[in-house]
Structures are given as C-alpha cells and as structure tokens.
Amino acid sequence: MKKFLIFVCFLCLFSLSSSLYAQAMKPFKQGDRVVFVGNSITCGGHYHSYIWLYYMTRFPDMRIDIFNEGIGGDTAGLIYERLDKVFEHEPTVLTLTFGMNDTGYMPSEKPDADSIAMARMKKTHEEYIPLEEAYKKHTRSEKILIGGSPYEETAQFGRGVPLIGKNKRIQQIGMFLEESAKKNKWEFVDFNQPMADINTLEQRVDSSFTLCGRDRIHPTTDGHMVMAYLFLKAQGLAGKPVADILIDSQNKKIEKAENCRLSELTIQPEQISFTYQANALPFPVSEVAYENEKQTPADAMRIIPFMDEMNYEGLCIKGLSNGYYQLKINGEVIKRFTAQELGRGINMAGLKHTPQYKKALKIMELNEKRWLKERQMREFFWVEYNLMRKTGMLWACNDAAVDTLRKYAPHDIFLQWNGEYWLKFRNKGIREDCVNEQQQLINRIYSENKPDRLVILIEKI
C-alpha cells in the first residue's frame, strides 16, 4: 500500500513539475543524427542508449543515429572548446546538458562557501554565452537543452558528507537553460526535479534509496532508465502502444487492432486463434546489473509507469466463458490466464518468453555491444581533452604523448583508469575500426529488428 501511495504521489508531483513547454518536444524522425552532449553522466551513462533502443524497437523501419559526446569532468566552458568534434557528426538534433561540475565540489561548511558558489554560477553564465552562440549558428540542427540529473543530498548510506545546497545550484543552471530554450525557440526537458521528487518519496520508505548512485553524482542504470523515460515522455510518446488488440469472442469480431494487423481469425467455443503482425517490438527491460551496480533498468519499472505508458502490447479477449486459458504463440505455451484476466486485457510486453520479446532482447544485446564500444572510446577523448590539450599534445598520439601519459598518470587516478583506453585507441586506424564495428552493429540491428508474423492461440484448459 505504501508503494502504491508513493507511486501516485510521484505521478502528481511529476505532472505539476513538468511545464507545458517542457512537454512540447518533437519526436525524432527518419534520418535524424542526434548528438547527446554533456559530462561524465552522458559519457558513461545509458540514458541515450535506452532512448535509442526505444526507437529501434518501436519504429523498426525508421533509421536514426545517436552519438555519445559526453566527456567526464566537463563544464560549459570545456564543452565549448570541443564543439568541432561534436559538429563533425553532422547532427540534425543537438542536445546539451551540464551543471554537475560547473557547481563545484566544495564543502558547504567552508566559511566562504556562498561567495565561491556565487562566483562559480557567474562563471557558468559567462561560459554559456559563447556555447549558446555556437549552437545558434549551427542552423542545420534542432536544439534540446536538458536540466541535468540531481546531486543526492538526503540519502543515508554513510558515503561521505553530502554537499548541501549543490543541487539547488544545479537546478538554477537548469532554469537558465530553460530560459535560453524559450528565448531561442529550442526545446527543453528537465531531469532534475522529477528525479529529486522520486528520491524524496522513496526515501520515506528506504532512507538509503537514490537514483543518483553511491557517489551521489552518477545515476545508476535505473536512474538512466528514468531519464530515458522523462525524455521520451517529453517527446509525447506516452500512450502509444507497441500494439493493442481487442477481440469480441461472443460476436466473433476484431474490435481493435492498433499498430498491428490481424488476420485468419478463428473463434470456436473454447479456442481462439489468429495471425498477428505487429508494427513494433516490445521494449526489452534488462534485468542485468552493469559492472559493480546492483540496480537494473527493471528496478526503474517499480517507480515509473513505463510499462503502461510506453511498453503496452495489449491483448484483450471479451466474452470468454469462465475458466483458465493458455496463451500459445507459434505453438509454444507462454502463460496461463483466467477468462477475467483476458477480459481486462494483458500486457504481452511483460511476458519474457514470447518470440517478439526474445527478438527484442537480441536487439538490446546488440545495442549494448555498440554502446560499450562507443563508451570505451570516449575515454580516449577524455585523456585527449583533460591531459593532452593541457600539455600541448592534443591529437599527437605519438611516443611523446605516451611519455606524457606515463609522467602524469601516477599522480591522477582518472588517468590511471582511462589511460589504458587511450593507449588502445591512440592509433587512428584502431579508432576507425571501432567506429566501423559500431556501424556494423547498427546496420545489423536495423536489419533484424523487424517484427515477425506470429500465430496466437488462446485455448481453454
């Protein structure tokens, strides 16, 4: 009961905190080249990959391309300095988010904390001006500004002292990004307030709960799934089913077949069969944790209405006589249901053993391979921007650059983490091979993501 009340409260808060303007984003269209620009939350995160997976499965005939242009530690000023690489993707859609690093990591109890925070905010505003101008000059692309995910201040899990007041400053950056979007007639979506609301509500039951990760900064995969949901919802994609079927067994007719085609309907006293050709695949919700995390995208389903709003593959059979019925697809038994359950309607997207879900899982696995290759190569660029640029070795990638890495790595934990990827990708040919491998995976996804023609049988047990 508590969880239900929390869920209802979240829906109310989310509807209040999401302005009409924030809900006015256009969905992506055929041929779009979308670049997500941000800091480490974009670089190492999954939210843009989940957004793409939604499009891969929901619009299998509509090819788009999405690129990760996140760099760990970036601020508005540092993003501006690397826009040449962003524009190389020839984007038709440009996103932008920053704020976590711009607001700093200074203890709030420091005597001059307020004045330093104000100076940082002033600097962020100043650094955004040339960034905004560069976006305005790139007239070939639509722009989407994003209010960044929150910094966690209230969760109780004993990992250091939270930086009280930091998230308020991140929200202030989100507010001036929203104002910039309005002024320039760009689009805007806020991740911060809805995620902070979820954290607050969930912490009433579990004080250690957070979508923001144990470092209070980097959202875990359930947090990234929430971010993807917020983005897709802002694009107006809630309420659009994978498919929705309604059959009246008494009158032997199809009353609804949304986003799908039904044929060869046969209705007998205790058996119904038909051929089902959907226009989309269900979204595969991963139950696998990434690296050392405990959370999975499936954990996010408990706190957002994604399955009902964006992953509904409905099957409703009215007029069945009381009793139990088994659902078979292509001759394979999937699950048993009562006549009442089928009369109310079931969501086939929640059934993990259907042929269509298994196909969607394969698409997810291919997309994860693509995401990992792209994400690893982002660490090469991190070293280039965070070390080589500062030492005059940007794009040199030669033996002198290797010596530079070896010189500074012992004193920098991030260089120790990312240095191996820089060494792996410093050869231009290796980077080109990696990009080609990603393209091969994408091509394979768009050749294998087409829904199959299925035979559905509902028979009384």
C-alpha positions as CSV (number, residue, x, y, z in Angstrom):
1,M,0.0,0.0,0.0
2,K,2.8,2.4,0.9
3,K,4.5,1.8,-2.5
4,F,1.2,2.5,-4.3
5,L,0.7,5.8,-2.5
6,I,4.3,6.8,-3.3
7,F,3.7,6.0,-6.9
8,V,0.5,8.1,-7.0
9,C,2.3,10.9,-5.2
10,F,5.1,10.8,-7.8
11,L,2.6,11.0,-10.7
12,C,1.0,14.1,-9.1
13,L,4.4,15.8,-8.4
14,F,5.7,14.9,-11.9
15,S,2.6,16.4,-13.6
16,L,2.9,19.6,-11.5
17,S,6.7,20.0,-12.1
18,S,6.6,19.4,-15.9
19,S,5.5,22.6,-17.6
20,L,3.6,22.6,-20.8
21,Y,6.7,23.9,-22.6
22,A,8.8,21.0,-21.4
23,Q,6.3,18.6,-22.9
24,A,6.4,20.1,-26.4
25,M,9.4,18.3,-27.7
26,K,9.1,16.7,-31.2
27,P,9.9,13.0,-31.6
28,F,12.9,12.1,-33.7
29,K,12.3,11.5,-37.4
30,Q,13.7,9.3,-40.1
31,G,17.3,10.0,-40.8
32,D,18.0,12.1,-37.7
33,R,21.5,12.3,-36.4
34,V,21.2,13.0,-32.7
35,V,24.2,14.1,-30.6
36,F,24.0,14.0,-26.8
37,V,26.5,16.5,-25.4
38,G,27.4,16.5,-21.7
39,N,29.7,15.5,-19.0
40,S,30.5,12.1,-17.4
41,I,26.8,11.3,-16.8
42,T,26.4,11.3,-20.6
43,C,29.8,9.8,-21.3
44,G,29.4,6.7,-19.1
45,G,25.7,6.6,-18.9
46,H,22.9,4.7,-20.6
47,Y,20.1,7.2,-20.9
48,H,20.7,8.0,-24.6
49,S,21.3,4.3,-25.3
50,Y,17.9,3.4,-23.8
51,I,16.3,6.2,-25.8
52,W,17.8,4.8,-29.0
53,L,16.7,1.2,-28.0
54,Y,13.1,2.5,-27.7
55,Y,13.3,3.9,-31.2
56,M,15.0,0.7,-32.5
57,T,12.1,-1.4,-31.2
58,R,9.1,1.0,-31.6
59,F,10.0,2.3,-35.0
60,P,11.9,-0.5,-36.7
61,D,11.7,0.9,-40.2
62,M,12.8,4.4,-39.1
63,R,16.6,4.6,-39.0
64,I,18.1,7.2,-36.8
65,D,21.7,7.5,-35.4
66,I,22.6,8.7,-31.9
67,F,26.1,9.7,-30.8
68,N,27.6,10.0,-27.3
69,E,29.5,13.2,-26.9
70,G,30.0,13.2,-23.2
71,I,33.3,13.9,-21.5
72,G,33.9,13.3,-17.8
73,G,34.6,16.5,-15.8
74,D,33.3,18.8,-18.5
75,T,31.8,22.2,-17.8
76,A,30.0,24.7,-20.1
77,G,33.4,26.2,-21.0
78,L,35.1,22.9,-21.7
79,I,32.2,21.7,-23.9
80,Y,32.6,24.9,-26.0
81,E,36.2,24.1,-26.6
82,R,35.4,20.8,-28.2
83,L,32.4,21.6,-30.3
84,D,34.4,21.0,-33.5
85,K,34.2,17.2,-32.8
86,V,30.5,17.5,-31.9
87,F,29.7,19.2,-35.2
88,E,31.7,16.5,-37.1
89,H,28.7,14.2,-36.6
90,E,26.7,16.5,-38.9
91,P,23.8,16.5,-36.4
92,T,20.2,17.2,-37.2
93,V,19.5,17.3,-33.4
94,L,21.8,18.7,-30.8
95,T,21.3,18.2,-27.1
96,L,23.2,19.9,-24.3
97,T,23.4,19.3,-20.5
98,F,25.9,20.5,-17.9
99,G,26.0,21.7,-14.3
100,M,27.3,18.9,-12.1
101,N,31.0,20.0,-12.5
102,D,30.2,23.7,-13.0
103,T,28.8,24.0,-9.5
104,G,32.0,22.5,-7.9
105,Y,32.5,20.1,-5.1
106,M,33.2,22.4,-2.2
107,P,32.1,21.5,1.4
108,S,29.1,23.7,2.3
109,E,30.5,24.4,5.8
110,K,33.5,26.2,4.4
111,P,33.5,29.9,5.6
112,D,33.5,31.5,2.1
113,A,31.3,28.7,0.5
114,D,28.5,31.1,-0.5
115,S,30.7,33.6,-2.2
116,I,32.6,30.9,-4.1
117,A,29.3,29.3,-5.2
118,M,28.1,32.7,-6.5
119,A,31.4,33.2,-8.4
120,R,31.0,29.7,-9.9
121,M,27.5,30.5,-11.0
122,K,28.6,33.8,-12.6
123,K,31.4,32.0,-14.4
124,T,29.0,29.3,-15.7
125,H,26.7,32.0,-17.1
126,E,29.6,33.7,-18.8
127,E,30.9,30.4,-20.3
128,Y,27.5,29.5,-21.6
129,I,27.2,32.7,-23.8
130,P,29.7,31.5,-26.5
131,L,28.3,28.0,-26.2
132,E,24.8,29.3,-26.9
133,E,26.1,31.4,-29.8
134,A,27.8,28.4,-31.4
135,Y,24.5,26.4,-31.1
136,K,22.6,29.3,-32.7
137,K,25.0,29.4,-35.6
138,H,24.5,25.6,-36.2
139,T,21.3,26.3,-38.1
140,R,21.0,22.8,-39.6
141,S,20.1,21.2,-36.2
142,E,17.2,21.3,-33.8
143,K,18.3,22.0,-30.2
144,I,17.3,20.3,-27.0
145,L,18.6,21.6,-23.7
146,I,18.4,19.3,-20.7
147,G,18.2,20.2,-17.0
148,G,20.8,17.8,-15.5
149,S,20.2,14.9,-13.1
150,P,20.3,15.8,-9.4
151,Y,23.1,15.7,-6.9
152,E,22.0,13.5,-4.0
153,E,21.9,15.3,-0.7
154,T,19.5,13.4,1.5
155,A,20.0,9.6,1.1
156,Q,21.5,7.9,4.2
157,F,24.2,5.4,3.2
158,G,27.3,6.6,5.0
159,R,29.3,7.5,2.0
160,G,30.9,10.8,2.9
161,V,29.2,14.1,3.9
162,P,26.8,15.4,1.2
163,L,27.5,18.8,-0.3
164,I,24.4,20.6,1.0
165,G,23.0,23.2,-1.4
166,K,24.8,21.8,-4.5
167,N,21.6,20.5,-6.2
168,K,19.9,23.9,-5.8
169,R,22.6,25.4,-7.8
170,I,22.3,22.6,-10.5
171,Q,18.6,23.4,-10.6
172,Q,19.4,27.1,-11.1
173,I,21.5,26.2,-14.1
174,G,18.6,24.1,-15.4
175,M,16.4,27.2,-15.0
176,F,18.6,29.4,-17.1
177,L,18.9,26.7,-19.7
178,E,15.1,26.6,-19.9
179,E,15.0,30.3,-20.3
180,S,17.6,30.1,-23.0
181,A,15.5,27.4,-24.8
182,K,12.4,29.6,-24.6
183,K,14.3,32.6,-25.9
184,N,15.8,30.7,-28.8
185,K,12.6,28.6,-29.5
186,W,14.5,25.5,-28.7
187,E,13.3,22.5,-26.7
188,F,13.8,21.7,-23.1
189,V,13.4,18.8,-20.7
190,D,14.2,18.7,-17.0
191,F,15.6,15.5,-15.4
192,N,16.4,17.1,-12.1
193,Q,13.1,17.9,-10.3
194,P,11.3,14.7,-11.3
195,M,14.2,12.5,-10.2
196,A,14.7,14.5,-7.0
197,D,10.9,14.0,-6.3
198,I,11.3,10.3,-6.8
199,N,14.3,10.2,-4.4
200,T,12.4,12.2,-1.7
201,L,9.3,9.9,-1.9
202,E,11.2,6.6,-2.0
203,Q,13.4,7.7,1.0
204,R,10.3,7.8,3.1
205,V,10.3,4.0,2.9
206,D,14.1,3.4,2.4
207,S,16.4,6.2,3.6
208,S,19.3,4.8,1.5
209,F,17.3,5.0,-1.8
210,T,18.7,7.1,-4.6
211,L,18.7,7.2,-8.4
212,C,21.9,9.2,-8.3
213,G,24.5,6.5,-7.4
214,R,26.5,5.8,-4.3
215,D,28.8,8.7,-5.2
216,R,25.7,10.9,-5.1
217,I,26.7,12.1,-8.7
218,H,26.4,9.4,-11.3
219,P,22.9,7.9,-11.8
220,T,22.8,4.1,-11.8
221,T,21.1,2.2,-14.6
222,D,17.7,2.5,-13.0
223,G,18.3,6.3,-12.8
224,H,19.3,6.3,-16.5
225,M,16.1,4.4,-17.4
226,V,14.1,7.1,-15.6
227,M,16.0,9.8,-17.5
228,A,15.2,8.0,-20.8
229,Y,11.5,7.8,-19.7
230,L,11.4,11.5,-18.9
231,F,12.9,12.3,-22.3
232,L,10.6,10.1,-24.3
233,K,7.6,11.4,-22.3
234,A,8.6,14.9,-23.2
235,Q,8.6,13.9,-26.8
236,G,4.9,13.0,-26.5
237,L,5.5,9.2,-26.8
238,A,3.5,8.2,-23.7
239,G,0.2,6.4,-24.5
240,K,1.5,5.0,-27.8
241,P,1.3,1.2,-27.6
242,V,3.5,-1.4,-29.1
243,A,0.2,-2.9,-30.2
244,D,-3.3,-3.1,-28.8
245,I,-5.7,-5.9,-29.6
246,L,-9.4,-6.3,-28.6
247,I,-11.4,-9.3,-29.8
248,D,-15.1,-9.9,-29.0
249,S,-15.3,-13.7,-28.8
250,Q,-19.1,-13.6,-28.5
251,N,-19.7,-11.7,-31.7
252,K,-16.7,-13.2,-33.4
253,K,-15.1,-9.9,-34.5
254,I,-12.0,-7.8,-34.0
255,E,-12.9,-4.5,-32.3
256,K,-9.4,-3.1,-32.2
257,A,-6.0,-3.8,-33.8
258,E,-3.8,-0.7,-33.1
259,N,-0.3,-0.6,-34.6
260,C,-0.7,-4.2,-35.9
261,R,-2.6,-6.3,-38.4
262,L,-4.7,-9.3,-37.5
263,S,-5.9,-12.0,-40.0
264,E,-7.2,-15.5,-40.1
265,L,-9.3,-15.1,-37.0
266,T,-10.9,-18.3,-36.0
267,I,-13.3,-18.5,-33.0
268,Q,-14.5,-21.8,-31.6
269,P,-16.3,-22.5,-28.3
270,E,-13.1,-22.9,-26.3
271,Q,-10.4,-21.7,-28.7
272,I,-9.4,-18.5,-30.5
273,S,-6.6,-18.2,-33.0
274,F,-5.4,-15.5,-35.3
275,T,-2.3,-14.3,-37.1
276,Y,-0.6,-11.3,-35.6
277,Q,1.7,-8.9,-37.4
278,A,2.8,-6.1,-35.2
279,N,4.5,-2.9,-36.4
280,A,6.8,-2.8,-33.4
281,L,8.7,-4.9,-30.9
282,P,8.2,-4.6,-27.1
283,F,10.9,-2.7,-25.3
284,P,13.2,-5.2,-23.6
285,V,13.7,-4.2,-20.0
286,S,17.1,-5.5,-18.8
287,E,17.4,-7.3,-15.5
288,V,21.2,-7.4,-15.7
289,A,23.2,-5.1,-13.5
290,Y,26.0,-3.1,-15.1
291,E,29.6,-3.6,-13.8
292,N,29.5,-3.2,-10.0
293,E,26.0,-1.8,-9.7
294,K,23.1,-3.6,-8.0
295,Q,20.4,-1.7,-9.8
296,T,19.0,-2.6,-13.2
297,P,16.6,-0.9,-15.6
298,A,13.9,-3.4,-14.3
299,D,14.2,-1.7,-10.9
300,A,13.0,1.5,-12.5
301,M,9.7,-0.1,-13.6
302,R,8.6,0.0,-9.9
303,I,8.8,3.8,-9.8
304,I,7.8,5.0,-13.3
305,P,4.7,4.0,-15.3
306,F,6.9,3.0,-18.3
307,M,5.2,-0.4,-18.9
308,D,1.7,1.1,-19.0
309,E,2.6,4.3,-20.8
310,M,5.3,3.3,-23.3
311,N,5.5,-0.5,-23.4
312,Y,2.0,-1.8,-23.7
313,E,1.4,-4.7,-26.0
314,G,-2.2,-5.3,-25.2
315,L,-4.3,-8.5,-25.7
316,C,-7.9,-8.4,-24.6
317,I,-10.4,-11.1,-25.3
318,K,-14.0,-10.3,-24.3
319,G,-16.8,-12.8,-23.7
320,L,-14.9,-15.9,-22.8
321,S,-16.6,-18.4,-20.5
322,N,-15.2,-18.8,-17.0
323,G,-12.1,-20.9,-16.6
324,Y,-8.4,-21.0,-17.4
325,Y,-6.9,-20.4,-20.8
326,Q,-3.4,-20.8,-22.0
327,L,-1.7,-18.4,-24.4
328,K,0.3,-20.1,-27.2
329,I,2.5,-18.2,-29.7
330,N,3.8,-20.2,-32.7
331,G,2.8,-23.3,-30.9
332,E,4.8,-22.5,-27.7
333,V,2.9,-22.2,-24.4
334,I,3.6,-18.8,-22.9
335,K,1.4,-18.5,-19.8
336,R,-2.0,-19.4,-18.3
337,F,-4.6,-16.7,-17.7
338,T,-8.2,-16.6,-16.3
339,A,-11.1,-15.5,-18.5
340,Q,-11.3,-12.4,-16.3
341,E,-7.7,-11.5,-16.8
342,L,-8.0,-11.8,-20.6
343,G,-11.2,-9.8,-20.4
344,R,-9.5,-7.0,-18.6
345,G,-6.5,-7.2,-21.0
346,I,-3.0,-8.4,-20.5
347,N,0.3,-6.7,-21.4
348,M,2.3,-9.2,-23.6
349,A,5.3,-6.9,-23.3
350,G,5.7,-8.1,-19.7
351,L,5.9,-11.7,-20.8
352,K,9.6,-12.6,-21.2
353,H,9.2,-15.8,-23.2
354,T,7.3,-14.6,-26.2
355,P,9.0,-14.8,-29.7
356,Q,8.7,-11.0,-30.0
357,Y,10.3,-10.3,-26.6
358,K,13.2,-12.7,-27.4
359,K,13.8,-10.9,-30.6
360,A,13.8,-7.6,-28.8
361,L,16.3,-9.0,-26.3
362,K,18.6,-9.7,-29.2
363,I,18.3,-6.1,-30.4
364,M,19.1,-5.0,-26.8
365,E,22.2,-7.2,-26.7
366,L,23.5,-5.8,-30.0
367,N,22.8,-2.2,-28.8
368,E,24.7,-2.9,-25.6
369,K,27.7,-4.1,-27.6
370,R,27.5,-0.9,-29.6
371,W,27.1,1.3,-26.5
372,L,30.1,-0.3,-24.8
373,K,32.4,0.2,-27.8
374,E,31.4,3.8,-28.1
375,R,31.6,4.4,-24.3
376,Q,35.2,2.9,-24.1
377,M,36.4,5.1,-27.0
378,R,35.0,8.2,-25.1
379,E,37.8,7.6,-22.5
380,F,40.4,8.1,-25.3
381,F,38.8,11.5,-25.9
382,W,38.8,12.2,-22.1
383,V,42.6,11.8,-22.0
384,E,43.0,14.0,-25.1
385,Y,40.9,16.8,-23.6
386,N,42.0,16.5,-20.0
387,L,45.7,15.9,-20.4
388,M,47.0,16.2,-24.0
389,R,45.3,19.5,-24.7
390,K,46.8,21.0,-21.5
391,T,50.3,19.7,-22.3
392,G,50.3,20.8,-26.0
393,M,50.0,17.2,-27.2
394,L,46.3,17.3,-28.5
395,W,45.8,14.6,-31.2
396,A,49.6,13.9,-31.4
397,C,49.1,10.3,-30.3
398,N,52.8,9.6,-30.7
399,D,55.6,8.3,-28.4
400,A,56.0,11.7,-26.8
401,A,52.3,11.6,-25.9
402,V,52.7,8.1,-24.4
403,D,55.6,9.5,-22.3
404,T,53.3,12.4,-21.2
405,L,50.7,9.9,-20.1
406,R,53.2,7.9,-18.1
407,K,54.5,11.1,-16.5
408,Y,51.2,12.3,-15.2
409,A,49.2,9.0,-14.6
410,P,50.9,8.1,-11.3
411,H,49.5,11.3,-9.8
412,D,46.0,11.2,-11.3
413,I,43.5,8.3,-10.5
414,F,41.4,9.2,-13.6
415,L,44.4,9.0,-15.9
416,Q,45.1,5.6,-14.4
417,W,41.5,4.5,-15.1
418,N,41.3,5.9,-18.6
419,G,44.9,5.6,-19.7
420,E,44.5,2.0,-20.9
421,Y,41.7,3.1,-23.3
422,W,43.8,6.0,-24.6
423,L,46.7,3.5,-25.3
424,K,44.2,1.2,-27.0
425,F,42.7,3.8,-29.3
426,R,45.6,6.2,-29.9
427,N,46.1,4.6,-33.3
428,K,43.8,6.3,-35.7
429,G,43.2,3.1,-37.6
430,I,42.0,1.4,-34.4
431,R,39.5,4.2,-33.7
432,E,38.3,3.9,-37.3
433,D,37.9,0.2,-36.9
434,C,35.9,0.7,-33.7
435,V,33.6,3.2,-35.5
436,N,33.1,0.7,-38.3
437,E,32.3,-2.1,-35.8
438,Q,29.7,0.1,-34.3
439,Q,28.2,0.9,-37.7
440,Q,28.1,-2.8,-38.5
441,L,26.2,-3.5,-35.3
442,I,23.8,-0.6,-36.1
443,N,23.2,-2.0,-39.6
444,R,22.6,-5.4,-38.2
445,I,20.1,-4.0,-35.6
446,Y,18.1,-2.3,-38.3
447,S,18.1,-5.4,-40.5
448,E,17.0,-7.7,-37.6
449,N,14.6,-5.5,-35.7
450,K,11.5,-6.2,-37.9
451,P,8.6,-7.9,-36.1
452,D,7.7,-11.4,-37.3
453,R,4.3,-12.7,-38.3
454,L,3.1,-14.8,-35.4
455,V,0.2,-17.2,-34.8
456,I,-1.6,-16.7,-31.5
457,L,-3.8,-19.3,-29.9
458,I,-5.9,-18.9,-26.8
459,E,-7.4,-22.2,-25.7
460,K,-9.3,-23.3,-22.6
461,I,-7.6,-25.7,-20.3
